[in-house]
Every structure is written in structure tokens, then in C-alpha cells.
Amino acid sequence: MIPNDPVMLLSFINTQLRDNYTSLELLKEGLSLSEEEMKAIIEKLEVIDYKYNEALNQFK
């Protein structure tokens, strides 16, 4: 369900945050992700220089 490619993952996560979840924590709960899975997603996005911006609720 969750893309493995970092660019596709970025698009998927930001779309989910925009359309369905008001925070990264709610996204984690809504997609039933473990802490380790969420950490892996964040690390994968950081590799392509995207970090979560809480004020904007997106990876930028």
C-alpha cells in the first residue's frame, strides 16, 4: 500500500497529510504504522532532503 520509491512515498505521505490527517501522529495511527515503520518513512524522506514541517503539516 505504501510506496517504496522515495519520490512516490513523498507524494503519497503529503497527499495523506493534506487530505486525511492533521498531524504525522494521526497519519501513523490511521495507517496502523508501528513506530519503527514511521521512523523508516521519515528517514527515507530525509535521504531525499525532505523533512516534516509541523506548521505546514507536510514534508518540505
N, CA, C and O atoms as a GROMACS GRO file, in nm:
protein
  240
    1MET      N    1   0.082  -0.120   0.000
    1MET     CA    2   0.000   0.000   0.000
    1MET      C    3   0.086   0.126   0.000
    1MET      O    4   0.059   0.220  -0.075
    2ILE      N    5   0.189   0.129   0.082
    2ILE     CA    6   0.275   0.247   0.090
    2ILE      C    7   0.390   0.230  -0.010
    2ILE      O    8   0.459   0.128  -0.007
    3PRO      N    9   0.409   0.328  -0.097
    3PRO     CA   10   0.516   0.317  -0.198
    3PRO      C   11   0.654   0.304  -0.134
    3PRO      O   12   0.679   0.356  -0.026
    4ASN      N   13   0.742   0.234  -0.203
    4ASN     CA   14   0.879   0.217  -0.156
    4ASN      C   15   0.972   0.322  -0.214
    4ASN      O   16   1.067   0.365  -0.148
    5ASP      N   17   0.946   0.365  -0.337
    5ASP     CA   18   1.027   0.468  -0.402
    5ASP      C   19   1.014   0.599  -0.323
    5ASP      O   20   0.902   0.642  -0.295
    6PRO      N   21   1.125   0.663  -0.287
    6PRO     CA   22   1.118   0.784  -0.204
    6PRO      C   23   1.033   0.898  -0.261
    6PRO      O   24   0.962   0.964  -0.186
    7VAL      N   25   1.039   0.920  -0.391
    7VAL     CA   26   0.961   1.030  -0.451
    7VAL      C   27   0.812   0.997  -0.449
    7VAL      O   28   0.729   1.083  -0.420
    8MET      N   29   0.779   0.873  -0.480
    8MET     CA   30   0.639   0.830  -0.474
    8MET      C   31   0.590   0.831  -0.329
    8MET      O   32   0.475   0.866  -0.302
    9LEU      N   33   0.677   0.793  -0.237
    9LEU     CA   34   0.645   0.795  -0.095
    9LEU      C   35   0.615   0.937  -0.050
    9LEU      O   36   0.518   0.960   0.023
   10LEU      N   37   0.696   1.032  -0.091
   10LEU     CA   38   0.675   1.173  -0.058
   10LEU      C   39   0.537   1.218  -0.104
   10LEU      O   40   0.462   1.279  -0.027
   11SER      N   41   0.503   1.189  -0.227
   11SER     CA   42   0.374   1.227  -0.281
   11SER      C   43   0.260   1.162  -0.202
   11SER      O   44   0.163   1.228  -0.167
   12PHE      N   45   0.272   1.034  -0.175
   12PHE     CA   46   0.170   0.961  -0.101
   12PHE      C   47   0.150   1.019   0.038
   12PHE      O   48   0.037   1.048   0.079
   13ILE      N   49   0.259   1.037   0.112
   13ILE     CA   50   0.251   1.085   0.250
   13ILE      C   51   0.195   1.227   0.254
   13ILE      O   52   0.106   1.255   0.334
   14ASN      N   53   0.245   1.316   0.169
   14ASN     CA   54   0.194   1.453   0.170
   14ASN      C   55   0.047   1.459   0.129
   14ASN      O   56  -0.028   1.541   0.182
   15THR      N   57   0.006   1.375   0.037
   15THR     CA   58  -0.136   1.371  -0.001
   15THR      C   59  -0.221   1.324   0.116
   15THR      O   60  -0.327   1.380   0.144
   16GLN      N   61  -0.174   1.220   0.185
   16GLN     CA   62  -0.247   1.171   0.302
   16GLN      C   63  -0.257   1.279   0.410
   16GLN      O   64  -0.363   1.299   0.470
   17LEU      N   65  -0.147   1.348   0.434
   17LEU     CA   66  -0.147   1.455   0.534
   17LEU      C   67  -0.242   1.568   0.494
   17LEU      O   68  -0.315   1.620   0.578
   18ARG      N   69  -0.241   1.604   0.369
   18ARG     CA   70  -0.327   1.713   0.320
   18ARG      C   71  -0.475   1.674   0.326
   18ARG      O   72  -0.558   1.753   0.370
   19ASP      N   73  -0.506   1.553   0.282
   19ASP     CA   74  -0.646   1.515   0.265
   19ASP      C   75  -0.710   1.446   0.385
   19ASP      O   76  -0.831   1.455   0.404
   20ASN      N   77  -0.629   1.379   0.468
   20ASN     CA   78  -0.690   1.292   0.569
   20ASN      C   79  -0.643   1.311   0.713
   20ASN      O   80  -0.716   1.276   0.806
   21TYR      N   81  -0.523   1.365   0.733
   21TYR     CA   82  -0.467   1.368   0.868
   21TYR      C   83  -0.411   1.505   0.900
   21TYR      O   84  -0.347   1.569   0.816
   22THR      N   85  -0.435   1.551   1.023
   22THR     CA   86  -0.388   1.683   1.063
   22THR      C   87  -0.252   1.680   1.133
   22THR      O   88  -0.201   1.784   1.175
   23SER      N   89  -0.194   1.561   1.144
   23SER     CA   90  -0.061   1.551   1.204
   23SER      C   91   0.004   1.420   1.161
   23SER      O   92  -0.062   1.328   1.113
   24LEU      N   93   0.134   1.414   1.179
   24LEU     CA   94   0.209   1.293   1.148
   24LEU      C   95   0.167   1.179   1.241
   24LEU      O   96   0.161   1.064   1.199
   25GLU      N   97   0.139   1.211   1.366
   25GLU     CA   98   0.096   1.110   1.462
   25GLU      C   99  -0.039   1.049   1.421
   25GLU      O  100  -0.057   0.928   1.430
   26LEU      N  101  -0.132   1.132   1.376
   26LEU     CA  102  -0.262   1.081   1.331
   26LEU      C  103  -0.247   0.997   1.205
   26LEU      O  104  -0.318   0.898   1.188
   27LEU      N  105  -0.155   1.035   1.117
   27LEU     CA  106  -0.128   0.955   0.997
   27LEU      C  107  -0.076   0.818   1.038
   27LEU      O  108  -0.120   0.715   0.986
   28LYS      N  109   0.017   0.817   1.132
   28LYS     CA  110   0.074   0.690   1.181
   28LYS      C  111  -0.036   0.600   1.237
   28LYS      O  112  -0.041   0.481   1.206
   29GLU      N  113  -0.124   0.657   1.317
   29GLU     CA  114  -0.233   0.579   1.375
   29GLU      C  115  -0.332   0.535   1.267
   29GLU      O  116  -0.376   0.420   1.265
   30GLY      N  117  -0.368   0.627   1.178
   30GLY     CA  118  -0.466   0.598   1.074
   30GLY      C  119  -0.422   0.491   0.977
   30GLY      O  120  -0.505   0.415   0.926
   31LEU      N  121  -0.293   0.484   0.950
   31LEU     CA  122  -0.240   0.383   0.859
   31LEU      C  123  -0.189   0.260   0.934
   31LEU      O  124  -0.132   0.169   0.874
   32SER      N  125  -0.211   0.258   1.063
   32SER     CA  126  -0.169   0.147   1.150
   32SER      C  127  -0.020   0.115   1.135
   32SER      O  128   0.019   0.000   1.120
   33LEU      N  129   0.061   0.221   1.139
   33LEU     CA  130   0.206   0.205   1.128
   33LEU      C  131   0.268   0.193   1.266
   33LEU      O  132   0.225   0.260   1.361
   34SER      N  133   0.367   0.108   1.277
   34SER     CA  134   0.442   0.098   1.403
   34SER      C  135   0.537   0.218   1.411
   34SER      O  136   0.559   0.290   1.314
   35GLU      N  137   0.591   0.236   1.529
   35GLU     CA  138   0.690   0.343   1.548
   35GLU      C  139   0.809   0.322   1.455
   35GLU      O  140   0.862   0.418   1.398
   36GLU      N  141   0.851   0.198   1.439
   36GLU     CA  142   0.965   0.166   1.352
   36GLU      C  143   0.933   0.194   1.206
   36GLU      O  144   1.017   0.247   1.133
   37GLU      N  145   0.813   0.160   1.162
   37GLU     CA  146   0.772   0.188   1.024
   37GLU      C  147   0.767   0.338   0.997
   37GLU      O  148   0.810   0.384   0.891
   38MET      N  149   0.715   0.414   1.093
   38MET     CA  150   0.708   0.559   1.076
   38MET      C  151   0.848   0.617   1.071
   38MET      O  152   0.876   0.706   0.991
   39LYS      N  153   0.935   0.568   1.156
   39LYS     CA  154   1.074   0.616   1.157
   39LYS      C  155   1.142   0.585   1.024
   39LYS      O  156   1.218   0.668   0.973
   40ALA      N  157   1.116   0.469   0.967
   40ALA     CA  158   1.175   0.432   0.838
   40ALA      C  159   1.125   0.524   0.726
   40ALA      O  160   1.201   0.560   0.638
   41ILE      N  161   0.998   0.560   0.731
   41ILE     CA  162   0.942   0.653   0.631
   41ILE      C  163   1.010   0.788   0.643
   41ILE      O  164   1.052   0.846   0.542
   42ILE      N  165   1.021   0.838   0.764
   42ILE     CA  166   1.084   0.969   0.786
   42ILE      C  167   1.229   0.967   0.738
   42ILE      O  168   1.274   1.061   0.674
   43GLU      N  169   1.302   0.861   0.769
   43GLU     CA  170   1.442   0.850   0.727
   43GLU      C  171   1.453   0.842   0.575
   43GLU      O  172   1.544   0.902   0.516
   44LYS      N  173   1.363   0.770   0.511
   44LYS     CA  174   1.366   0.758   0.366
   44LYS      C  175   1.342   0.894   0.300
   44LYS      O  176   1.403   0.925   0.198
   45LEU      N  177   1.254   0.975   0.358
   45LEU     CA  178   1.227   1.107   0.303
   45LEU      C  179   1.341   1.204   0.332
   45LEU      O  180   1.369   1.294   0.252
   46GLU      N  181   1.406   1.187   0.444
   46GLU     CA  182   1.522   1.272   0.475
   46GLU      C  183   1.638   1.246   0.379
   46GLU      O  184   1.717   1.336   0.352
   47VAL      N  185   1.648   1.123   0.328
   47VAL     CA  186   1.754   1.090   0.231
   47VAL      C  187   1.740   1.177   0.105
   47VAL      O  188   1.840   1.211   0.042
   48ILE      N  189   1.616   1.211   0.069
   48ILE     CA  190   1.595   1.297  -0.049
   48ILE      C  191   1.572   1.443  -0.005
   48ILE      O  192   1.512   1.522  -0.078
   49ASP      N  193   1.622   1.476   0.115
   49ASP     CA  194   1.622   1.613   0.170
   49ASP      C  195   1.484   1.671   0.198
   49ASP      O  196   1.462   1.790   0.178
   50TYR      N  197   1.392   1.587   0.244
   50TYR     CA  198   1.261   1.635   0.286
   50TYR      C  199   1.245   1.606   0.434
   50TYR      O  200   1.269   1.496   0.482
   51LYS      N  201   1.203   1.711   0.507
   51LYS     CA  202   1.181   1.699   0.650
   51LYS      C  203   1.038   1.743   0.680
   51LYS      O  204   0.981   1.826   0.611
   52TYR      N  205   0.982   1.684   0.785
   52TYR     CA  206   0.845   1.718   0.822
   52TYR      C  207   0.839   1.857   0.881
   52TYR      O  208   0.915   1.891   0.971
   53ASN      N  209   0.747   1.939   0.829
   53ASN     CA  210   0.722   2.072   0.880
   53ASN      C  211   0.586   2.067   0.950
   53ASN      O  212   0.482   2.059   0.885
   54GLU      N  213   0.589   2.072   1.081
   54GLU     CA  214   0.467   2.059   1.160
   54GLU      C  215   0.369   2.172   1.133
   54GLU      O  216   0.248   2.148   1.127
   55ALA      N  217   0.418   2.294   1.116
   55ALA     CA  218   0.330   2.409   1.092
   55ALA      C  219   0.254   2.394   0.961
   55ALA      O  220   0.138   2.434   0.952
   56LEU      N  221   0.318   2.337   0.860
   56LEU     CA  222   0.254   2.318   0.730
   56LEU      C  223   0.190   2.180   0.717
   56LEU      O  224   0.114   2.155   0.624
   57ASN      N  225   0.220   2.091   0.811
   57ASN     CA  226   0.173   1.952   0.808
   57ASN      C  227   0.208   1.886   0.675
   57ASN      O  228   0.122   1.826   0.609
   58GLN      N  229   0.334   1.897   0.638
   58GLN     CA  230   0.382   1.832   0.517
   58GLN      C  231   0.533   1.816   0.522
   58GLN      O  232   0.602   1.882   0.600
   59PHE      N  233   0.582   1.727   0.437
   59PHE     CA  234   0.726   1.715   0.421
   59PHE      C  235   0.765   1.816   0.315
   59PHE      O  236   0.707   1.821   0.206
   60LYS      N  237   0.865   1.895   0.348
   60LYS     CA  238   0.907   2.003   0.259
   60LYS      C  239   1.057   2.006   0.249
   60LYS      O  240   1.113   2.090   0.178
   0.00000   0.00000   0.00000
